Amino acid sequence: MKSCRAFTMIEALLVAGLIGLFASIVIPGLSNAALPIAAPVEAAIEADLRLARTEALARARAVEFVVGDGGTRWWIADAADPSTPVSNTLREFGRGTLHAMSGATIEVTNPFEVDPQQSNLHGSVIARFDALGTRDEGVVTITLRDKNGAAAGHWKLPAGRTRLASITGK
């Protein structure tokens, strides 16, 4: 008689239990391994810059891309009233598609100066689009900081463009 080698029911259940335990530890950790914080923020800013250009063309009026004080939000606004966001254009860290980035901020270098007597704007205009969708000639740098204040992304917005250029080393 030949002896057949096989697993017992207890061995099979033990192995299944160990695999289940391992999966319950590893899989939640993998779901937190998302894209670096800079990638979705860069994509959102570029998409909103293109939306600002489209809004300027559709309205046949100048519009502006504004970053709010503190750098926790940005929006698109009519140039005549930059403190009031165009409908559905307010983006804020910790809400909507940016919900995972709660506590993040963006810093803007070289924004347009806004005359405080002409506006109650609490923010910085970083791009202006005229009625034909042409962007201004200003060059702006944007630094993304995570909730701990560490630089997570650094870009330059070249004159006349809506696409960010990554700056390394910062």
C-alpha contacts under 8 A as a table, 3 or more apart, distances in Angstrom:
res1	aa1	res2	aa2	distance
7	F	11	E	6.07
7	F	12	A	6.44
8	T	11	E	5.27
8	T	12	A	6.39
9	M	12	A	5.18
9	M	13	L	6.19
10	I	13	L	5.17
10	I	14	L	6.08
11	E	14	L	5.07
11	E	15	V	6.24
12	A	15	V	5.25
12	A	16	A	6.20
13	L	16	A	5.04
13	L	17	G	6.02
14	L	17	G	5.08
14	L	18	L	6.24
15	V	18	L	5.12
15	V	19	I	6.22
16	A	19	I	5.15
16	A	20	G	6.14
17	G	20	G	5.04
17	G	21	L	6.16
18	L	21	L	5.05
18	L	22	F	6.11
19	I	22	F	5.09
19	I	23	A	6.07
20	G	23	A	5.10
20	G	24	S	6.14
21	L	24	S	5.17
21	L	25	I	6.46
22	F	25	I	5.28
22	F	26	V	6.15
23	A	26	V	5.18
23	A	27	I	5.57
24	S	27	I	5.93
24	S	28	P	6.91
25	I	28	P	6.47
25	I	29	G	7.10
26	V	29	G	5.31
26	V	30	L	6.39
27	I	30	L	5.07
27	I	31	S	6.49
28	P	31	S	5.24
28	P	32	N	6.78
29	G	32	N	5.39
29	G	33	A	6.74
30	L	33	A	5.13
31	S	34	A	6.74
35	L	38	A	7.98
35	L	39	A	6.53
35	L	40	P	7.49
36	P	39	A	5.86
36	P	40	P	7.80
37	I	40	P	6.34
37	I	41	V	6.75
37	I	101	M	7.01
37	I	146	D	7.61
37	I	152	A	6.74
38	A	41	V	5.25
38	A	42	E	5.92
38	A	144	L	7.03
38	A	152	A	5.86
38	A	153	G	5.23
39	A	42	E	5.26
39	A	43	A	6.26
40	P	43	A	5.04
40	P	44	A	6.07
40	P	98	L	7.96
41	V	44	A	5.05
41	V	45	I	6.15
41	V	98	L	7.62
42	E	45	I	5.28
42	E	46	E	6.17
42	E	164	L	7.40
43	A	46	E	5.24
43	A	47	A	6.05
44	A	47	A	5.11
44	A	48	D	6.14
45	I	48	D	5.12
45	I	49	L	6.15
46	E	49	L	5.05
46	E	50	R	6.33
46	E	162	T	6.20
46	E	163	R	5.71
46	E	164	L	6.75
47	A	50	R	5.19
47	A	51	L	6.15
48	D	51	L	4.72
48	D	52	A	6.03
48	D	76	I	7.61
48	D	89	T	7.80
49	L	52	A	5.02
49	L	53	R	6.44
49	L	65	F	6.91
49	L	127	A	7.97
49	L	162	T	5.50
49	L	163	R	7.88
50	R	53	R	5.12
50	R	54	T	6.30
50	R	162	T	6.19
51	L	54	T	4.95
51	L	55	E	6.04
52	A	55	E	4.99
52	A	56	A	6.20
52	A	63	V	6.55
52	A	64	E	6.94
52	A	65	F	6.68
52	A	76	I	6.11
52	A	129	F	7.13
53	R	56	A	5.18
53	R	57	L	6.41
53	R	63	V	7.76
53	R	129	F	5.95
53	R	133	G	4.87
53	R	134	T	7.33
53	R	135	R	7.60
54	T	57	L	5.13
54	T	58	A	6.04
54	T	133	G	6.81
55	E	58	A	5.03
55	E	59	R	5.88
55	E	63	V	7.13
56	A	59	R	5.32
56	A	60	A	5.59
56	A	61	R	5.35
56	A	62	A	5.44
56	A	63	V	5.49
56	A	129	F	6.21
56	A	130	D	6.30
56	A	131	A	5.15
56	A	132	L	6.78
56	A	133	G	5.47
57	L	60	A	5.01
57	L	61	R	7.13
57	L	131	A	5.61
57	L	132	L	5.52
57	L	133	G	5.33
59	R	131	A	7.30
60	A	130	D	7.99
60	A	131	A	4.41
60	A	132	L	6.76
61	R	78	D	7.47
61	R	79	A	7.86
61	R	130	D	6.38
61	R	131	A	4.28
61	R	132	L	7.97
62	A	78	D	6.35
62	A	79	A	5.42
62	A	80	A	7.94
62	A	128	R	7.08
62	A	129	F	5.48
62	A	130	D	4.21
62	A	131	A	4.90
62	A	133	G	7.96
63	V	76	I	6.94
63	V	77	A	5.57
63	V	78	D	4.41
63	V	79	A	4.62
63	V	82	P	8.00
63	V	128	R	5.93
63	V	129	F	5.40
63	V	130	D	6.64
63	V	131	A	7.84
64	E	76	I	5.71
64	E	77	A	5.33
64	E	78	D	6.23
64	E	79	A	5.53
64	E	82	P	6.70
64	E	125	V	6.44
64	E	126	I	7.54
64	E	127	A	5.68
64	E	128	R	4.45
64	E	129	F	6.22
65	F	74	W	7.38
65	F	75	W	5.99
65	F	76	I	4.68
65	F	77	A	6.54
65	F	125	V	5.81
65	F	126	I	5.85
65	F	127	A	5.12
65	F	128	R	6.42
66	V	74	W	5.49
66	V	75	W	5.37
66	V	76	I	6.09
66	V	77	A	7.23
66	V	82	P	7.17
66	V	123	G	6.49
66	V	124	S	5.51
66	V	125	V	4.39
66	V	126	I	5.97
66	V	127	A	7.37
67	V	71	G	6.12
67	V	72	T	7.94
67	V	73	R	6.02
67	V	74	W	4.19
67	V	75	W	6.59
67	V	123	G	5.39
67	V	124	S	5.20
67	V	125	V	6.40
67	V	126	I	7.14
68	G	71	G	5.51
68	G	72	T	6.75
68	G	73	R	5.45
68	G	74	W	5.59
68	G	75	W	7.94
68	G	122	H	5.99
68	G	123	G	3.96
68	G	124	S	6.35
69	D	72	T	7.43
69	D	73	R	7.99
69	D	122	H	5.55
69	D	123	G	4.50
69	D	124	S	7.27
70	G	73	R	7.92
70	G	105	T	7.02
70	G	106	I	7.87
71	G	74	W	7.52
71	G	105	T	4.79
71	G	106	I	4.64
71	G	107	E	5.92
72	T	92	E	5.85
72	T	93	F	5.63
72	T	103	G	7.61
72	T	104	A	6.66
72	T	105	T	4.85
72	T	106	I	6.64
73	R	90	L	7.09
73	R	91	R	5.41
73	R	92	E	4.17
73	R	93	F	6.27
73	R	105	T	7.88
74	W	90	L	5.90
74	W	91	R	5.36
74	W	92	E	6.63
75	W	85	P	5.59
75	W	86	V	7.45
75	W	89	T	5.23
75	W	90	L	4.42
75	W	91	R	6.11
76	I	82	P	7.79
76	I	85	P	5.48
76	I	86	V	5.74
76	I	89	T	5.75
76	I	90	L	7.12
77	A	81	D	6.67
77	A	82	P	4.91
77	A	83	S	6.99
77	A	84	T	5.94
77	A	85	P	4.68
77	A	86	V	5.08
78	D	81	D	5.46
78	D	82	P	5.72
78	D	84	T	7.63
78	D	85	P	7.62
78	D	86	V	6.94
79	A	82	P	5.35
79	A	128	R	7.78
81	D	84	T	5.93
81	D	119	S	7.35
82	P	85	P	7.09
82	P	119	S	7.66
82	P	121	L	6.42
83	S	119	S	7.42
83	S	120	N	6.55
83	S	121	L	4.57
83	S	122	H	6.96
83	S	123	G	7.93
85	P	88	N	7.74
85	P	89	T	6.28
85	P	90	L	6.20
86	V	89	T	5.74
86	V	90	L	7.71
87	S	90	L	7.72
91	R	95	R	7.55
91	R	96	G	7.74
91	R	98	L	7.67
92	E	95	R	5.63
92	E	96	G	7.62
92	E	98	L	6.70
93	F	98	L	5.12
93	F	99	H	6.10
93	F	100	A	7.81
93	F	101	M	5.54
93	F	102	S	5.12
93	F	103	G	6.70
93	F	104	A	6.27
93	F	105	T	7.46
94	G	98	L	5.49
94	G	99	H	3.76
94	G	100	A	6.03
94	G	101	M	5.44
94	G	102	S	3.79
94	G	103	G	6.93
95	R	98	L	5.37
95	R	99	H	4.21
95	R	100	A	7.92
95	R	102	S	7.60
96	G	99	H	5.33
97	T	100	A	7.77
98	L	101	M	5.51
98	L	102	S	7.40
99	H	102	S	5.97
101	M	104	A	5.63
101	M	146	D	7.55
101	M	147	K	7.72
102	S	147	K	6.97
103	G	146	D	6.69
103	G	147	K	4.31
103	G	148	N	7.92
104	A	144	L	7.20
104	A	145	R	5.57
104	A	146	D	4.41
104	A	147	K	4.65
104	A	148	N	8.00
104	A	149	G	7.72
105	T	144	L	5.90
105	T	145	R	5.26
105	T	146	D	6.62
105	T	147	K	7.44
106	I	142	I	6.51
106	I	143	T	5.44
106	I	144	L	4.45
106	I	145	R	6.05
107	E	142	I	5.60
107	E	143	T	5.07
107	E	144	L	6.50
107	E	145	R	7.82
108	V	111	P	6.41
108	V	124	S	7.70
108	V	126	I	7.60
108	V	140	V	6.89
108	V	141	T	5.80
108	V	142	I	4.72
108	V	143	T	6.59
109	T	140	V	5.83
109	T	141	T	5.12
109	T	142	I	6.44
110	N	126	I	7.92
110	N	139	V	7.12
110	N	140	V	5.37
110	N	141	T	6.97
111	P	124	S	5.80
111	P	125	V	5.75
111	P	126	I	4.95
111	P	140	V	6.28
112	F	124	S	6.63
112	F	125	V	5.40
112	F	126	I	6.19
112	F	127	A	7.95
112	F	138	G	7.93
113	E	124	S	7.38
113	E	125	V	7.51
114	V	118	Q	7.79
114	V	119	S	7.30
114	V	121	L	7.81
114	V	124	S	7.52
114	V	125	V	7.61
115	D	118	Q	5.44
115	D	119	S	6.52
116	P	119	S	5.28
116	P	120	N	6.40
116	P	121	L	7.35
117	Q	120	N	7.57
125	V	128	R	7.43
126	I	138	G	7.97
126	I	140	V	6.57
127	A	135	R	6.84
127	A	136	D	6.59
127	A	138	G	7.33
128	R	135	R	5.64
128	R	136	D	5.54
129	F	132	L	7.60
129	F	133	G	5.24
129	F	134	T	5.26
129	F	135	R	4.45
129	F	136	D	6.37
130	D	133	G	5.27
130	D	134	T	5.46
130	D	135	R	6.65
130	D	136	D	7.90
131	A	134	T	7.48
134	T	160	G	6.95
135	R	159	A	7.46
135	R	160	G	4.64
135	R	161	R	6.62
135	R	162	T	7.87
136	D	159	A	6.49
136	D	160	G	5.48
137	E	158	P	7.92
137	E	159	A	4.29
137	E	160	G	5.30
138	G	158	P	7.28
138	G	159	A	5.08
138	G	160	G	7.44
139	V	156	K	7.13
139	V	157	L	5.73
139	V	158	P	5.01
139	V	159	A	5.04
140	V	156	K	5.76
140	V	157	L	5.14
140	V	158	P	6.86
141	T	154	H	7.36
141	T	155	W	5.65
141	T	156	K	4.29
141	T	157	L	6.06
142	I	154	H	5.79
142	I	155	W	5.21
142	I	156	K	6.19
142	I	157	L	7.67
143	T	151	A	6.73
143	T	152	A	7.61
143	T	153	G	5.74
143	T	154	H	4.42
143	T	155	W	6.44
144	L	151	A	5.80
144	L	152	A	5.43
144	L	153	G	4.89
144	L	154	H	6.20
145	R	148	N	7.49
145	R	149	G	5.11
145	R	150	A	5.24
145	R	151	A	4.46
145	R	152	A	5.32
145	R	153	G	7.10
146	D	149	G	5.26
146	D	150	A	5.56
146	D	151	A	6.53
146	D	152	A	6.05
147	K	150	A	7.56
151	A	154	H	7.36
151	A	170	K	6.94
153	G	166	S	7.79
153	G	170	K	7.82
154	H	166	S	6.09
154	H	167	I	5.38
154	H	168	T	6.97
154	H	170	K	6.61
155	W	164	L	5.87
155	W	165	A	5.33
155	W	166	S	4.42
155	W	167	I	5.11
156	K	164	L	5.73
156	K	165	A	5.15
156	K	166	S	6.45
156	K	167	I	6.72
157	L	161	R	6.74
157	L	162	T	7.04
157	L	163	R	6.64
157	L	164	L	4.93
157	L	165	A	6.32
158	P	161	R	5.60
158	P	162	T	7.88
158	P	163	R	7.80
158	P	164	L	7.27
158	P	165	A	7.45
161	R	164	L	7.90
167	I	170	K	7.31
